[in-house]
Amino acid sequence: MALDDILTAVSHIGRGTLKGKSTIMPRRPIACTLLLWFLAGCTSWRVQNLTPQQIIDRWHPASVRVTTADRSEFVLDQPEIAGSDSLAGLHNGAPSSVAVSDVTQVAIRKFSTGKTVGLVAGISVVAAGIAAAIALSNMCMLCGWGGN
């Protein structure tokens, strides 16, 4: 079998017909969905050494992780300072607030370079492994190896 035949067969992986319809997978929407799903993996909670008021004024975060004096932790979405003495927002979709004097730590999500590099490297290794396995499998079928 000629190299051109093998390359042509490998280039047609995932293509075929099912009752006259093409079975090519819509790769771009799948890739975009996976990318959006993995973006959360590129961030991590970072404790800030500022008051809740300063954090909200400076970064306007979509959510904050609050630690209180009794060591309980929870996430407030859409945080804001209510009056001058409470940190308010949504906790699991319900309105919630805590006295600023009870707050010992406030963390916000920040971009993590290390996690991003690890994620991209991991996805690349998996994709290369899958491509190599598919190419090897198709070469074996074309050349008659692995008998049936």
C-alpha positions as CSV (number, residue, x, y, z in Angstrom):
1,M,0.0,0.0,0.0
2,A,1.3,3.4,-1.0
3,L,2.0,6.2,1.5
4,D,-0.5,8.4,-0.4
5,D,-3.3,5.8,0.3
6,I,-2.5,5.7,4.0
7,L,-2.4,9.5,4.3
8,T,-5.7,9.8,2.4
9,A,-7.3,7.2,4.6
10,V,-6.1,9.0,7.8
11,S,-7.3,12.3,6.5
12,H,-10.9,10.9,6.2
13,I,-11.0,9.7,9.9
14,G,-14.4,10.6,11.4
15,R,-15.9,11.1,8.0
16,G,-18.4,8.8,6.5
17,T,-22.1,8.6,5.6
18,L,-25.1,7.4,7.5
19,K,-28.0,6.8,5.1
20,G,-26.6,9.4,2.7
21,K,-25.9,12.0,5.4
22,S,-22.4,13.1,6.4
23,T,-21.2,12.1,9.9
24,I,-18.5,14.7,10.3
25,M,-18.6,15.9,13.9
26,P,-19.1,19.6,14.5
27,R,-15.6,20.2,15.9
28,R,-15.6,23.9,16.4
29,P,-18.7,24.1,18.7
30,I,-17.4,21.2,20.8
31,A,-13.9,22.8,21.1
32,C,-15.5,26.2,22.1
33,T,-17.7,24.5,24.7
34,L,-14.7,22.6,26.2
35,L,-12.6,25.8,26.2
36,L,-15.3,27.6,28.2
37,W,-15.7,24.7,30.6
38,F,-11.9,24.6,31.3
39,L,-11.5,28.4,31.8
40,A,-12.5,28.0,35.5
41,G,-9.5,25.8,35.8
42,C,-7.3,28.7,35.0
43,T,-8.2,30.7,38.2
44,S,-7.8,30.2,41.9
45,W,-9.0,31.9,45.1
46,R,-6.5,34.5,46.3
47,V,-6.9,36.0,49.8
48,Q,-6.7,39.8,49.8
49,N,-5.2,41.8,52.6
50,L,-7.7,44.6,52.2
51,T,-11.1,45.4,53.8
52,P,-14.2,44.1,52.0
53,Q,-15.0,47.7,51.0
54,Q,-11.6,48.2,49.4
55,I,-11.8,44.8,47.5
56,I,-15.3,45.6,46.1
57,D,-14.3,49.2,45.2
58,R,-11.0,48.1,43.5
59,W,-11.9,44.9,41.6
60,H,-15.8,44.8,41.5
61,P,-15.6,41.0,41.7
62,A,-18.5,38.8,40.6
63,S,-18.1,36.7,43.7
64,V,-16.0,36.6,46.9
65,R,-15.1,33.8,49.2
66,V,-15.7,35.0,52.8
67,T,-14.2,33.4,56.0
68,T,-15.7,34.5,59.3
69,A,-14.4,34.6,62.9
70,D,-16.0,31.1,63.5
71,R,-14.0,29.8,60.6
72,S,-17.0,29.2,58.3
73,E,-16.4,29.8,54.6
74,F,-19.0,30.6,52.0
75,V,-19.2,32.3,48.6
76,L,-21.2,35.5,48.0
77,D,-22.1,36.2,44.4
78,Q,-22.8,39.9,43.4
79,P,-21.1,41.2,46.6
80,E,-21.7,44.7,47.8
81,I,-21.4,46.7,51.0
82,A,-24.8,47.2,52.6
83,G,-24.8,50.3,54.7
84,S,-21.4,50.6,56.1
85,D,-21.3,47.5,58.3
86,S,-22.4,44.5,56.2
87,L,-21.2,42.5,53.3
88,A,-24.2,41.4,51.3
89,G,-24.8,39.2,48.2
90,L,-26.3,36.0,47.0
91,H,-25.3,32.7,48.7
92,N,-26.6,29.7,46.7
93,G,-29.0,32.1,45.0
94,A,-30.6,33.5,48.2
95,P,-29.9,36.9,49.6
96,S,-27.4,36.8,52.5
97,S,-25.2,39.2,54.5
98,V,-22.5,39.1,57.1
99,A,-21.3,41.8,59.4
100,V,-18.0,43.2,58.2
101,S,-16.6,43.0,61.7
102,D,-17.2,39.1,61.6
103,V,-15.2,38.8,58.3
104,T,-11.6,37.6,58.9
105,Q,-10.6,36.9,55.2
106,V,-12.0,37.8,51.8
107,A,-10.7,36.0,48.7
108,I,-11.3,36.7,45.0
109,R,-10.7,34.6,41.9
110,K,-7.5,35.5,40.1
111,F,-6.0,34.2,36.9
112,S,-3.4,31.5,37.5
113,T,-0.6,31.2,35.0
114,G,0.6,27.8,36.4
115,K,-2.8,26.2,36.1
116,T,-3.3,27.6,32.6
117,V,0.1,26.2,31.4
118,G,-0.7,22.9,33.0
119,L,-4.1,22.8,31.4
120,V,-2.8,23.6,27.9
121,A,0.0,21.1,28.2
122,G,-2.4,18.4,29.5
123,I,-4.9,18.9,26.7
124,S,-2.1,18.9,24.1
125,V,-0.7,15.6,25.4
126,V,-4.1,14.0,25.4
127,A,-4.9,15.3,21.9
128,A,-1.6,14.0,20.5
129,G,-2.1,10.6,22.1
130,I,-5.6,10.3,20.6
131,A,-4.3,11.4,17.2
132,A,-1.5,8.9,17.3
133,A,-3.8,6.1,18.4
134,I,-6.2,6.8,15.6
135,A,-3.5,7.0,13.0
136,L,-1.9,3.7,14.2
137,S,-5.3,2.0,14.2
138,N,-6.1,3.2,10.6
139,M,-2.6,2.1,9.4
140,C,-3.2,-1.3,10.9
141,M,-6.6,-1.7,9.2
142,L,-5.2,-0.5,5.9
143,C,-2.2,-2.8,6.0
144,G,-4.2,-5.8,7.3
145,W,-2.4,-6.0,10.6
146,G,-4.2,-7.1,13.8
147,G,-6.3,-9.7,11.9
148,N,-10.0,-10.3,12.4
